[in-house]
């Protein structure tokens, strides 16, 4: 049981790490267009990310797919940028009008790319055969899912406060937060090591 908490906590810290804030930026961009009434859709999107992340780690652990770290580090902010721009163009539309398939695909892609980027470190914290890593991987994934739900919940609370007490419209809030995310992500893309070739 104590081993469960070790890997579960590693999954929690993987998302809730303020120094590796790309996850948090992605979750902000993913969540700001929604309200509490959309919790099922947000839970589905968080789970899609976790599935992609877990699948990528599993494929990497078994040596099926390996990706260069600097490529993953470049693609991660690109996916965040795509979601933020998508928000800019769909701000003000009802969440029911916006297709979940586009956001779901980008969320899955982000999960896969981030999982592949994290795979080399993940393999160093676990020793043994690939089969022996499946249970710790599941425990780690539960930590990731839980921490994403925490971040989504915090963003929803913040959205509620800003829209209720400060009278921001949902559209304005989405535009402001998506622009903020774009402003943070663009330097990450421009400073990527991929340009140093």
GUDRENGU-468425 format. One line per field, with one value per atom (N, C-alpha, C): x, y, z; atom name; residue in one letter. Coordinates in steps of 0.2 Angstrom, whole numbers, plus 5000, padded with zeros to 4 digits. Atoms other than C-alpha are relative to their C-alpha. Layout:
xx = (X / ...) .
yy = (Y / ...) .
zz = (Z / ...) .
site = (CA / ...) .
code = (A / ...) .
end
This chain:
xx = (5004 / 5000 / 5004 / 4996 / 5014 / 5003 / 4998 / 5021 / 4995 / 5005 / 5005 / 5000 / 5000 / 5006 / 5007 / 4994 / 5024 / 4999 / 5001 / 5019 / 4994 / 5005 / 5003 / 5002 / 4997 / 5012 / 5004 / 4996 / 5024 / 4996 / 5005 / 5009 / 4997 / 5003 / 5002 / 5005 / 4995 / 5018 / 5002 / 4998 / 5021 / 4996 / 5004 / 5006 / 5000 / 5001 / 5006 / 5007 / 4994 / 5024 / 5000 / 5000 / 5025 / 5006 / 4994 / 5042 / 4999 / 5002 / 5035 / 4993 / 5007 / 5020 / 4996 / 5003 / 5016 / 4993 / 5006 / 5003 / 4994 / 5004 / 4995 / 4997 / 5002 / 4994 / 4995 / 5005 / 4986 / 4993 / 5006 / 4973 / 4996 / 5004 / 4969 / 4997 / 5003 / 4967 / 4994 / 5006 / 4956 / 4994 / 5006 / 4945 / 4997 / 5003 / 4942 / 4994 / 5007 / 4928 / 4994 / 5005 / 4918 / 4998 / 5002 / 4908 / 4999 / 5001 / 4904 / 4995 / 5005 / 4889 / 5003 / 4997 / 4901 / 5005 / 4995 / 4910 / 5001 / 4999 / 4907 / 5004 / 4995 / 4915 / 5007 / 4993 / 4930 / 5003 / 4997 / 4932 / 5002 / 4998 / 4931 / 5007 / 4994 / 4945 / 5006 / 4994 / 4956 / 5001 / 4998 / 4954 / 5003 / 4997 / 4958 / 5007 / 4993 / 4974 / 5004 / 4997 / 4978 / 5001 / 4999 / 4975 / 5006 / 4995 / 4986 / 5007 / 4994 / 5000 / 5002 / 4998 / 4999 / 5002 / 4999 / 4998 / 5007 / 4993 / 5014 / 5005 / 4995 / 5023 / 5001 / 5000 / 5018 / 5004 / 4997 / 5024 / 5007 / 4993 / 5040 / 5004 / 4997 / 5043 / 5002 / 4999 / 5041 / 5004 / 4996 / 5052 / 4997 / 5004 / 5039 / 5001 / 4999 / 5040 / 5005 / 4995 / 5055 / 5000 / 5000 / 5055 / 5006 / 4995 / 5069 / 4997 / 5002 / 5067 / 4998 / 5001 / 5069 / 4994 / 5005 / 5056 / 4993 / 5006 / 5043 / 5000 / 5000 / 5048 / 4998 / 5002 / 5044 / 4992 / 5007 / 5027 / 4996 / 5004 / 5021 / 4997 / 5003 / 5019 / 4996 / 5004 / 5012 / 4993 / 5006 / 4998 / 4996 / 5003 / 4994 / 4998 / 5001 / 4995 / 4994 / 5006 / 4982 / 4994 / 5006 / 4970 / 4998 / 5001 / 4972 / 4997 / 5003 / 4969 / 4993 / 5007 / 4954 / 4996 / 5005 / 4947 / 4999 / 5001 / 4950 / 4995 / 5005 / 4940 / 4993 / 5007 / 4926 / 4997 / 5003 / 4924 / 4993 / 5007 / 4906 / 4996 / 5005 / 4899 / 4999 / 5002 / 4890 / 5005 / 4995 / 4901 / 4997 / 5003 / 4888 / 5001 / 4999 / 4891 / 5007 / 4993 / 4909 / 5002 / 4999 / 4914 / 5006 / 4995 / 4923 / 5005 / 4995 / 4932 / 5006 / 4994 / 4944 / 5004 / 4997 / 4948 / 5002 / 4998 / 4948 / 5006 / 4994 / 4961 / 5006 / 4994 / 4972 / 5002 / 4998 / 4971 / 5003 / 4997 / 4975 / 5007 / 4993 / 4990 / 5004 / 4996 / 4996 / 5002 / 4998 / 4995 / 5005 / 4995 / 5005 / 5006 / 4994 / 5018 / 5003 / 4997 / 5020 / 5002 / 4997 / 5021 / 5006 / 4994 / 5034 / 5006 / 4995 / 5044 / 5002 / 4998 / 5043 / 5002 / 4998 / 5047 / 5007 / 4993 / 5066 / 5001 / 5000 / 5064 / 4996 / 5005 / 5050 / 5004 / 4997 / 5061 / 5006 / 4995 / 5075 / 4998 / 5003 / 5064 / 4998 / 5002 / 5059 / 5005 / 4995 / 5070 / 4996 / 5003 / 5066 / 4997 / 5003 / 5057 / 4994 / 5006 / 5044 / 4993 / 5006 / 5030 / 5000 / 5000 / 5035 / 4999 / 5002 / 5032 / 4993 / 5007 / 5014 / 4996 / 5004 / 5007 / 5002 / 4998 / 5018 / 4997 / 5002 / 5013 / 4992 / 5008 / 4994 / 5000 / 5001 / 4997 / 5002 / 4997 / 5007 / 4994 / 5006 / 4992 / 4994 / 5005 / 4980 / 5001 / 4998 / 4990 / 4999 / 5001 / 4990 / 4993 / 5008 / 4971 / 4998 / 5003 / 4968 / 5003 / 4997 / 4980 / 4997 / 5003 / 4972 / 4993 / 5006 / 4955 / 5000 / 4998 / 4962 / 5001 / 4999 / 4968 / 4994 / 5006 / 4952 / 4995 / 5005 / 4942 / 5002 / 4998 / 4953 / 4998 / 5002 / 4951 / 4993 / 5008 / 4932 / 4998 / 5002 / 4931 / 5003 / 4998 / 4942 / 4996 / 5005 / 4931 / 4994 / 5006 / 4916 / 5000 / 4999 / 4923 / 5000 / 4999 / 4928 / 4994 / 5006 / 4912 / 4994 / 5005 / 4901 / 5001 / 4999 / 4909 / 5003 / 4997 / 4919 / 4997 / 5004 / 4906 / 5003 / 4997 / 4917 / 4995 / 5004 / 4907 / 5004 / 4996 / 4912 / 5004 / 4996 / 4918 / 5006 / 4994 / 4929 / 5005 / 4996 / 4936 / 5004 / 4997 / 4940 / 5005 / 4996 / 4948 / 5007 / 4994 / 4959 / 5005 / 4996 / 4965 / 5003 / 4997 / 4968 / 5006 / 4995 / 4978 / 5006 / 4995 / 4988 / 5004 / 4996 / 4992 / 5004 / 4996 / 4997 / 5007 / 4994 / 5009 / 5005 / 4995 / 5017 / 5003 / 4998 / 5018 / 5005 / 4996 / 5025 / 5008 / 4993 / 5042 / 5003 / 4998 / 5043 / 5001 / 4999 / 5041 / 5006 / 4994 / 5054 / 5006 / 4993 / 5067 / 5001 / 4999 / 5065 / 5007 / 4994 / 5081 / 5000 / 5001 / 5074 / 5003 / 4997 / 5079 / 5007 / 4993 / 5097 / 5004 / 4996 / 5101 / 5002) .
yy = (4994 / 5000 / 5006 / 4994 / 5012 / 5001 / 4999 / 5009 / 5003 / 4997 / 5014 / 5008 / 4993 / 5031 / 5003 / 4998 / 5033 / 5002 / 4999 / 5032 / 5005 / 4995 / 5041 / 5007 / 4993 / 5056 / 5002 / 4998 / 5056 / 5003 / 4997 / 5058 / 5006 / 4993 / 5072 / 5005 / 4995 / 5081 / 5002 / 4999 / 5079 / 5005 / 4995 / 5090 / 5006 / 4994 / 5101 / 5003 / 4997 / 5106 / 5007 / 4993 / 5125 / 5002 / 4999 / 5124 / 4997 / 5003 / 5113 / 5001 / 4998 / 5123 / 4999 / 5001 / 5117 / 4997 / 5004 / 5105 / 5005 / 4995 / 5119 / 5005 / 4995 / 5131 / 4996 / 5004 / 5117 / 4999 / 5001 / 5114 / 5006 / 4994 / 5132 / 5002 / 4999 / 5134 / 4995 / 5005 / 5118 / 5002 / 4999 / 5124 / 5006 / 4994 / 5142 / 5001 / 4999 / 5141 / 4996 / 5004 / 5130 / 5002 / 4999 / 5131 / 4994 / 5006 / 5120 / 4995 / 5004 / 5113 / 4995 / 5004 / 5106 / 4995 / 5004 / 5095 / 4993 / 5006 / 5079 / 5000 / 4999 / 5086 / 5001 / 4999 / 5092 / 4994 / 5007 / 5075 / 4996 / 5004 / 5067 / 5002 / 4997 / 5078 / 4999 / 5001 / 5076 / 4992 / 5007 / 5057 / 4998 / 5001 / 5058 / 5001 / 4999 / 5066 / 4995 / 5006 / 5053 / 4994 / 5006 / 5039 / 5001 / 4999 / 5047 / 5000 / 5000 / 5050 / 4993 / 5007 / 5032 / 4996 / 5004 / 5025 / 5001 / 4999 / 5034 / 4998 / 5003 / 5029 / 4993 / 5008 / 5011 / 4998 / 5002 / 5011 / 5002 / 4999 / 5019 / 4995 / 5005 / 5007 / 4994 / 5006 / 4993 / 5001 / 4999 / 5001 / 5001 / 5000 / 5003 / 5007 / 4993 / 5022 / 5004 / 4996 / 5033 / 5007 / 4993 / 5052 / 5004 / 4995 / 5065 / 5005 / 4995 / 5076 / 5007 / 4993 / 5092 / 5001 / 5000 / 5087 / 5001 / 5000 / 5083 / 5007 / 4993 / 5100 / 5005 / 4995 / 5109 / 4999 / 5002 / 5100 / 5001 / 4999 / 5102 / 5007 / 4994 / 5121 / 5001 / 4999 / 5120 / 4997 / 5003 / 5109 / 5005 / 4995 / 5122 / 5006 / 4994 / 5136 / 4998 / 5001 / 5127 / 5000 / 5000 / 5125 / 5007 / 4992 / 5144 / 5003 / 4997 / 5149 / 4998 / 5003 / 5138 / 5004 / 4996 / 5147 / 5007 / 4993 / 5164 / 5000 / 5000 / 5159 / 4997 / 5003 / 5150 / 5003 / 4997 / 5162 / 5003 / 4998 / 5166 / 4995 / 5005 / 5151 / 4995 / 5004 / 5139 / 4994 / 5006 / 5124 / 4994 / 5006 / 5112 / 5001 / 4999 / 5120 / 4998 / 5002 / 5117 / 4993 / 5007 / 5100 / 4997 / 5002 / 5090 / 4996 / 5005 / 5079 / 5004 / 4996 / 5093 / 5001 / 4999 / 5097 / 4993 / 5006 / 5079 / 4997 / 5002 / 5075 / 5004 / 4996 / 5089 / 4998 / 5003 / 5083 / 4994 / 5007 / 5065 / 5001 / 4998 / 5072 / 5003 / 4997 / 5082 / 4995 / 5005 / 5068 / 4995 / 5004 / 5057 / 5003 / 4996 / 5070 / 5001 / 4999 / 5074 / 4993 / 5007 / 5055 / 4998 / 5002 / 5052 / 5005 / 4995 / 5068 / 4998 / 5002 / 5061 / 4993 / 5007 / 5043 / 4999 / 5001 / 5044 / 5001 / 4999 / 5051 / 4994 / 5006 / 5038 / 4994 / 5006 / 5024 / 5000 / 5000 / 5030 / 4999 / 5001 / 5030 / 4993 / 5007 / 5012 / 4995 / 5005 / 4997 / 4994 / 5006 / 4980 / 4999 / 5002 / 4972 / 5005 / 4996 / 4982 / 4998 / 5002 / 4971 / 5002 / 4998 / 4975 / 5008 / 4992 / 4994 / 5001 / 4998 / 4992 / 5002 / 4998 / 4993 / 5007 / 4993 / 5008 / 5005 / 4995 / 5016 / 5001 / 4999 / 5013 / 5005 / 4996 / 5021 / 5007 / 4993 / 5036 / 5003 / 4998 / 5038 / 5003 / 4998 / 5039 / 5007 / 4994 / 5053 / 5006 / 4995 / 5062 / 5002 / 4998 / 5061 / 5004 / 4996 / 5067 / 5007 / 4993 / 5082 / 5004 / 4996 / 5087 / 5002 / 4999 / 5086 / 5006 / 4995 / 5097 / 5007 / 4994 / 5110 / 5003 / 4998 / 5110 / 5003 / 4997 / 5113 / 5007 / 4994 / 5127 / 5006 / 4996 / 5135 / 5002 / 4999 / 5133 / 5005 / 4996 / 5141 / 5007 / 4993 / 5156 / 5003 / 4998 / 5157 / 5003 / 4998 / 5158 / 5006 / 4994 / 5171 / 5006 / 4995 / 5182 / 5002 / 4999 / 5180 / 5003 / 4998 / 5182 / 5007 / 4994 / 5195 / 5006 / 4995 / 5205 / 5001 / 4999 / 5204 / 4999 / 5002 / 5197 / 4996 / 5005 / 5189 / 4994 / 5006 / 5171 / 5001 / 4999 / 5177 / 5004 / 4996 / 5190 / 4997 / 5004 / 5179 / 4995 / 5004 / 5166 / 5003 / 4996 / 5179 / 5002 / 4998 / 5186 / 4994 / 5006 / 5169 / 4997 / 5003 / 5162 / 5004 / 4996 / 5177 / 5000 / 5001 / 5175 / 4994 / 5007 / 5157 / 5001 / 4999 / 5162 / 5004 / 4995 / 5176 / 4996 / 5004 / 5163 / 4994 / 5006 / 5149 / 5002 / 4998 / 5159 / 5000 / 5000 / 5162 / 4993 / 5007 / 5143 / 4997 / 5003 / 5139 / 5004 / 4996 / 5153 / 4998 / 5002 / 5147 / 4993 / 5007 / 5129 / 4998 / 5002 / 5120 / 4997 / 5003 / 5113 / 5005 / 4995 / 5130 / 5000 / 5000 / 5127 / 4996 / 5005 / 5115 / 5004) .
zz = (5000 / 5000 / 5000 / 5000 / 5004 / 4993 / 5006 / 4987 / 4995 / 5004 / 4979 / 5001 / 4998 / 4988 / 4997 / 5003 / 4982 / 4993 / 5008 / 4963 / 4999 / 5000 / 4966 / 5001 / 4998 / 4974 / 4995 / 5005 / 4960 / 4994 / 5005 / 4948 / 5002 / 4998 / 4958 / 4999 / 5000 / 4959 / 4993 / 5007 / 4940 / 4997 / 5002 / 4937 / 5004 / 4995 / 4952 / 5001 / 5000 / 4949 / 4997 / 5003 / 4947 / 4996 / 5004 / 4939 / 4993 / 5007 / 4925 / 4999 / 5001 / 4922 / 4994 / 5006 / 4905 / 5001 / 4998 / 4912 / 5002 / 4997 / 4922 / 4994 / 5006 / 4906 / 4996 / 5004 / 4896 / 5003 / 4997 / 4909 / 5001 / 5000 / 4911 / 4993 / 5007 / 4892 / 4999 / 5001 / 4892 / 5004 / 4995 / 4907 / 4999 / 4999 / 4905 / 4995 / 5004 / 4891 / 5004 / 4997 / 4903 / 5007 / 4993 / 4919 / 5004 / 4996 / 4933 / 4997 / 5003 / 4923 / 4995 / 5006 / 4910 / 5003 / 4997 / 4923 / 4997 / 5003 / 4914 / 4994 / 5006 / 4898 / 5002 / 4997 / 4908 / 5003 / 4997 / 4917 / 4994 / 5006 / 4900 / 4997 / 5003 / 4893 / 5004 / 4995 / 4909 / 4999 / 5000 / 4907 / 4993 / 5007 / 4888 / 5000 / 4999 / 4893 / 5003 / 4996 / 4906 / 4996 / 5004 / 4894 / 4995 / 5004 / 4881 / 5003 / 4996 / 4894 / 5002 / 4997 / 4901 / 4994 / 5006 / 4883 / 4998 / 5003 / 4878 / 5005 / 4995 / 4894 / 4999 / 5001 / 4891 / 4994 / 5007 / 4873 / 5001 / 4999 / 4878 / 5005 / 4995 / 4893 / 4996 / 5004 / 4881 / 4993 / 5005 / 4868 / 4993 / 5006 / 4855 / 4996 / 5002 / 4853 / 5004 / 4996 / 4858 / 4996 / 5004 / 4854 / 5004 / 4998 / 4856 / 5005 / 4995 / 4872 / 4997 / 5003 / 4862 / 4996 / 5004 / 4850 / 5004 / 4995 / 4864 / 5003 / 4997 / 4873 / 4995 / 5005 / 4857 / 4998 / 5002 / 4853 / 5006 / 4994 / 4871 / 5000 / 5000 / 4870 / 4994 / 5006 / 4852 / 5001 / 4999 / 4858 / 5005 / 4995 / 4872 / 4996 / 5004 / 4859 / 4995 / 5004 / 4848 / 5004 / 4996 / 4862 / 5002 / 4998 / 4867 / 4994 / 5006 / 4849 / 4998 / 5001 / 4847 / 5005 / 4995 / 4863 / 4997 / 5002 / 4855 / 4994 / 5006 / 4839 / 5002 / 4998 / 4849 / 5006 / 4994 / 4863 / 4999 / 5000 / 4867 / 4997 / 5002 / 4859 / 5006 / 4995 / 4870 / 5000 / 4999 / 4876 / 4996 / 5003 / 4868 / 4992 / 5007 / 4851 / 4997 / 5002 / 4851 / 5000 / 5001 / 4845 / 5005 / 4996 / 4858 / 4997 / 5003 / 4845 / 4998 / 5002 / 4840 / 5007 / 4993 / 4859 / 5002 / 4997 / 4863 / 4996 / 5004 / 4849 / 5002 / 4998 / 4854 / 5007 / 4993 / 4872 / 5000 / 5001 / 4867 / 4998 / 5003 / 4857 / 5005 / 4995 / 4871 / 5005 / 4995 / 4883 / 4997 / 5003 / 4871 / 5000 / 5000 / 4868 / 5006 / 4993 / 4886 / 5003 / 4997 / 4891 / 4997 / 5003 / 4878 / 5002 / 4997 / 4884 / 5007 / 4993 / 4902 / 5000 / 5000 / 4897 / 5003 / 4998 / 4899 / 5007 / 4992 / 4917 / 5003 / 4997 / 4921 / 5000 / 5000 / 4916 / 5005 / 4995 / 4927 / 5007 / 4993 / 4943 / 5001 / 5000 / 4939 / 4998 / 5002 / 4938 / 4999 / 5001 / 4932 / 4993 / 5007 / 4917 / 4999 / 5001 / 4908 / 5003 / 4997 / 4915 / 5007 / 4993 / 4932 / 5001 / 5000 / 4928 / 4999 / 5001 / 4924 / 5006 / 4994 / 4942 / 5002 / 4999 / 4946 / 4995 / 5005 / 4930 / 5001 / 4999 / 4934 / 5006 / 4994 / 4951 / 4999 / 5003 / 4943 / 4997 / 5004 / 4931 / 5004 / 4996 / 4945 / 5004 / 4997 / 4953 / 4995 / 5006 / 4936 / 5000 / 5001 / 4934 / 5006 / 4994 / 4952 / 5000 / 5000 / 4951 / 4994 / 5006 / 4934 / 5003 / 4997 / 4943 / 5005 / 4996 / 4956 / 4997 / 5004 / 4944 / 4996 / 5003 / 4934 / 5005 / 4994 / 4950 / 5002 / 4998 / 4955 / 4994 / 5006 / 4937 / 5000 / 5000 / 4938 / 5006 / 4995 / 4955 / 4999 / 5002 / 4949 / 4995 / 5005 / 4934 / 5003 / 4997 / 4944 / 5004 / 4996 / 4956 / 4995 / 5005 / 4941 / 4997 / 5004 / 4932 / 5004 / 4996 / 4947 / 5004 / 4996 / 4958 / 4996 / 5004 / 4945 / 4993 / 5005 / 4932 / 4993 / 5006 / 4918 / 4996 / 5004 / 4904 / 4999 / 5001 / 4900 / 4994 / 5006 / 4883 / 5002 / 4998 / 4890 / 5004 / 4996 / 4903 / 4996 / 5004 / 4890 / 4996 / 5004 / 4879 / 5004 / 4996 / 4893 / 5002 / 4998 / 4900 / 4994 / 5005 / 4883 / 4997 / 5002 / 4878 / 5005 / 4995 / 4894 / 4999 / 5002 / 4890 / 4994 / 5007 / 4872 / 5002 / 4998 / 4880 / 5004 / 4996 / 4891 / 4996 / 5004 / 4878 / 4994 / 5006 / 4863 / 5002 / 4999 / 4872 / 5001 / 5000 / 4876 / 4994 / 5007 / 4858 / 4997 / 5004 / 4852 / 5004 / 4997 / 4865 / 5000 / 5001 / 4861 / 4997 / 5003 / 4858 / 4993 / 5007 / 4842 / 4995 / 5004 / 4834 / 4999 / 5000 / 4838 / 4995 / 5005 / 4824 / 4994) .
site = (N / CA / C / N / CA / C / N / CA / C / N / CA / C / N / CA / C / N / CA / C / N / CA / C / N / CA / C / N / CA / C / N / CA / C / N / CA / C / N / CA / C / N / CA / C / N / CA / C / N / CA / C / N / CA / C / N / CA / C / N / CA / C / N / CA / C / N / CA / C / N / CA / C / N / CA / C / N / CA / C / N / CA / C / N / CA / C / N / CA / C / N / CA / C / N / CA / C / N / CA / C / N / CA / C / N / CA / C / N / CA / C / N / CA / C / N / CA / C / N / CA / C / N / CA / C / N / CA / C / N / CA / C / N / CA / C / N / CA / C / N / CA / C / N / CA / C / N / CA / C / N / CA / C / N / CA / C / N / CA / C / N / CA / C / N / CA / C / N / CA / C / N / CA / C / N / CA / C / N / CA / C / N / CA / C / N / CA / C / N / CA / C / N / CA / C / N / CA / C / N / CA / C / N / CA / C / N / CA / C / N / CA / C / N / CA / C / N / CA / C / N / CA / C / N / CA / C / N / CA / C / N / CA / C / N / CA / C / N / CA / C / N / CA / C / N / CA / C / N / CA / C / N / CA / C / N / CA / C / N / CA / C / N / CA / C / N / CA / C / N / CA / C / N / CA / C / N / CA / C / N / CA / C / N / CA / C / N / CA / C / N / CA / C / N / CA / C / N / CA / C / N / CA / C / N / CA / C / N / CA / C / N / CA / C / N / CA / C / N / CA / C / N / CA / C / N / CA / C / N / CA / C / N / CA / C / N / CA / C / N / CA / C / N / CA / C / N / CA / C / N / CA / C / N / CA / C / N / CA / C / N / CA / C / N / CA / C / N / CA / C / N / CA / C / N / CA / C / N / CA / C / N / CA / C / N / CA / C / N / CA / C / N / CA / C / N / CA / C / N / CA / C / N / CA / C / N / CA / C / N / CA / C / N / CA / C / N / CA / C / N / CA / C / N / CA / C / N / CA / C / N / CA / C / N / CA / C / N / CA / C / N / CA / C / N / CA / C / N / CA / C / N / CA / C / N / CA / C / N / CA / C / N / CA / C / N / CA / C / N / CA / C / N / CA / C / N / CA / C / N / CA / C / N / CA / C / N / CA / C / N / CA / C / N / CA / C / N / CA / C / N / CA / C / N / CA / C / N / CA / C / N / CA / C / N / CA / C / N / CA / C / N / CA / C / N / CA / C / N / CA / C / N / CA / C / N / CA / C / N / CA / C / N / CA / C / N / CA / C / N / CA / C / N / CA / C / N / CA / C / N / CA / C / N / CA / C / N / CA / C / N / CA / C / N / CA / C / N / CA / C / N / CA / C / N / CA / C / N / CA / C / N / CA / C / N / CA / C / N / CA / C / N / CA / C / N / CA / C / N / CA / C / N / CA / C / N / CA / C / N / CA / C / N / CA / C / N / CA / C / N / CA / C / N / CA / C / N / CA / C / N / CA / C / N / CA / C / N / CA / C / N / CA / C / N / CA / C / N / CA / C / N / CA / C / N / CA / C / N / CA / C / N / CA / C / N / CA / C / N / CA / C / N / CA / C / N / CA / C) .
code = (X / X / X / X / X / X / X / X / X / X / X / X / X / X / X / X / X / X / X / X / X / X / X / X / X / X / X / X / X / X / X / X / X / X / X / X / X / X / X / X / X / X / X / X / X / X / X / X / X / X / X / X / X / X / X / X / X / X / X / X / X / X / X / X / X / X / X / X / X / X / X / X / X / X / X / X / X / X / X / X / X / X / X / X / X / X / X / X / X / X / X / X / X / X / X / X / X / X / X / X / X / X / X / X / X / X / X / X / X / X / X / X / X / X / X / X / X / X / X / X / X / X / X / X / X / X / X / X / X / X / X / X / X / X / X / X / X / X / X / X / X / X / X / X / X / X / X / X / X / X / X / X / X / X / X / X / X / X / X / X / X / X / X / X / X / X / X / X / X / X / X / X / X / X / X / X / X / X / X / X / X / X / X / X / X / X / X / X / X / X / X / X / X / X / X / X / X / X / X / X / X / X / X / X / X / X / X / X / X / X / X / X / X / X / X / X / X / X / X / X / X / X / X / X / X / X / X / X / X / X / X / X / X / X / X / X / X / X / X / X / X / X / X / X / X / X / X / X / X / X / X / X / X / X / X / X / X / X / X / X / X / X / X / X / X / X / X / X / X / X / X / X / X / X / X / X / X / X / X / X / X / X / X / X / X / X / X / X / X / X / X / X / X / X / X / X / X / X / X / X / X / X / X / X / X / X / X / X / X / X / X / X / X / X / X / X / X / X / X / X / X / X / X / X / X / X / X / X / X / X / X / X / X / X / X / X / X / X / X / X / X / X / X / X / X / X / X / X / X / X / X / X / X / X / X / X / X / X / X / X / X / X / X / X / X / X / X / X / X / X / X / X / X / X / X / X / X / X / X / X / X / X / X / X / X / X / X / X / X / X / X / X / X / X / X / X / X / X / X / X / X / X / X / X / X / X / X / X / X / X / X / X / X / X / X / X / X / X / X / X / X / X / X / X / X / X / X / X / X / X / X / X / X / X / X / X / X / X / X / X / X / X / X / X / X / X / X / X / X / X / X / X / X / X / X / X / X / X / X / X / X / X / X / X / X / X / X / X / X / X / X / X / X / X / X / X / X / X / X / X / X / X / X / X / X / X / X / X / X / X / X / X / X / X / X / X / X / X / X / X / X / X / X / X / X / X / X / X / X / X / X / X / X / X / X / X / X / X / X / X / X / X / X / X / X / X / X / X / X / X / X / X / X / X / X / X / X / X / X / X / X / X / X / X / X / X / X / X / X / X / X / X / X / X / X / X / X / X / X / X / X / X / X / X / X / X / X / X / X / X / X / X / X / X / X / X / X / X / X / X / X / X / X / X / X / X / X / X / X / X / X) .
end
